[in-house]
Amino acid sequence: MVILILPAKTGKQRHIAIHLDHNLCKRCGICVAFCPQGVFVTGDDGYPVVAATEKCTGCQLCFYRCPDFAVEVEVDK
């Protein structure tokens, strides 16, 4: 799990938590491919890794595109 604290557009801080469940993940790479900010990379074992946490905007494309429900993004606005 990765927890981020990012400034929101309103000037308040946003809390973003990204959870990757390797028990559900089939290493398809969809989350890596669809992330518009390049937050994920593929690790040596083929699993996605959150590599650029500061780039996450909380758009949740990784969550919506994951066919295995292995990605969860919590955004506290």
Secondary structure as UniProt FT lines:
FT   STRAND          2..7
FT   TURN            9..10
FT   STRAND          13..20
FT   TURN            22..24
FT   HELIX           30..34
FT   TURN            36..37
FT   STRAND          40..42
FT   TURN            44..45
FT   STRAND          48..50
FT   HELIX           53..55
FT   HELIX           61..65
FT   TURN            67..68
FT   STRAND          71..76
//
